[in-house]
Amino acid sequence: MVLLLIGGCVAVVAVISKEVSDESERTVRIRYEVTGTAENVSISYSTYRDGDMSTSQETARSLPWTKEVTTKGFMKGGSLSITLGESGGKAACSVTVDDDAPRTATASGAFANASCSGF
């Protein structure tokens, strides 16, 4: 009985190890997008690349704005944050990983912000 239990545990560990190995080699496409009527939108986006967090910042004078990156490795995640300028307006952020459903958020008004994360 004990040998059966040990054998079962070894099999489970082997399956999990294979899944982790496969996941660490998979390439993921991330599409960041900001749409709306706001001008001078501050944009900050981050993602894991090669095991490290990479963060970039840009200012979009006009919308729409898009950025697509590919990343590889077990660690995933990141965020897309937007902050509207003093002239306000409306803007929406969207992050799509591969063909999954997008993560979205909206901002409206002067200095309003929104964040798309959890992907």
C-alpha positions in Angstrom: 0.0 0.0 0.0 2.8 2.4 0.9 4.6 1.6 -2.3 1.4 2.4 -4.3 1.1 5.7 -2.5 4.8 6.6 -3.2 4.4 5.6 -6.8 1.4 7.8 -7.2 3.1 10.8 -5.7 6.1 10.3 -8.0 3.8 10.2 -11.1 2.0 13.4 -10.0 5.4 15.2 -9.5 6.5 14.0 -13.0 3.4 15.4 -14.6 3.6 18.7 -12.9 7.3 19.0 -13.7 6.5 18.4 -17.4 3.7 21.0 -17.4 6.0 23.6 -15.8 8.8 22.9 -18.3 6.3 23.2 -21.2 4.9 26.5 -19.9 8.4 28.0 -19.4 9.1 27.5 -23.2 5.8 28.8 -24.4 5.7 32.2 -26.2 2.9 34.5 -25.2 1.7 37.5 -27.3 0.5 40.5 -25.2 -1.5 43.4 -26.9 -1.8 46.7 -25.0 -4.4 49.1 -26.3 -5.7 52.5 -25.3 -8.7 54.1 -27.1 -10.9 57.1 -26.5 -11.2 60.9 -26.9 -8.6 62.0 -24.4 -5.4 63.8 -25.4 -2.0 63.7 -23.8 -2.6 60.4 -22.0 0.2 59.0 -19.8 0.6 55.3 -20.4 2.7 52.9 -18.3 2.9 49.2 -19.1 4.8 46.3 -17.7 5.3 42.6 -18.4 7.6 39.8 -17.4 10.4 39.2 -20.0 13.0 36.5 -19.6 12.2 36.2 -15.8 12.5 40.0 -15.2 9.8 42.7 -14.9 10.1 45.3 -17.7 8.3 48.6 -17.4 7.9 51.3 -20.0 6.2 54.7 -20.1 4.9 56.8 -23.0 2.6 59.8 -23.6 0.0 59.4 -26.3 -0.7 62.8 -27.8 -3.8 61.3 -29.5 -5.6 58.0 -29.4 -5.8 55.1 -30.3 -2.5 53.8 -29.1 -1.3 50.1 -29.3 1.7 48.1 -28.4 2.3 44.4 -28.9 5.0 42.4 -27.2 5.9 38.7 -27.0 7.3 37.1 -24.0 8.5 33.7 -23.0 8.8 32.0 -19.7 6.9 30.7 -16.7 6.2 34.0 -15.1 3.4 36.0 -16.6 1.6 39.1 -15.5 1.9 42.8 -15.8 -0.2 45.9 -16.0 -1.3 48.7 -18.2 -2.2 52.0 -16.5 -3.4 55.2 -18.0 -3.7 58.7 -16.6 -5.6 61.4 -18.4 -4.3 65.0 -18.6 -5.9 68.1 -17.2 -8.1 68.5 -20.3 -9.9 65.2 -19.3 -11.9 63.3 -21.9 -12.5 59.6 -21.9 -10.2 56.6 -22.4 -10.3 52.9 -22.1 -7.4 50.5 -21.6 -7.4 46.9 -22.8 -4.9 44.1 -22.5 -5.2 40.8 -24.5 -3.0 37.8 -23.9 -2.9 35.5 -26.9 -6.6 35.0 -27.8 -7.9 35.2 -24.2 -10.7 37.7 -23.3 -9.3 41.2 -22.8 -8.9 42.8 -19.4 -10.4 46.3 -19.6 -10.9 49.5 -17.6 -12.1 53.0 -18.3 -11.2 56.5 -17.1 -13.2 59.8 -17.6 -12.4 63.3 -16.5 -9.3 65.4 -15.7 -6.4 63.4 -14.2 -8.6 60.3 -14.0 -6.8 56.9 -14.2 -7.5 53.3 -15.0 -5.6 50.1 -14.8 -5.8 46.8 -16.6 -4.0 44.1 -14.7 -4.2 40.5 -13.5 -3.2 38.8 -16.7 
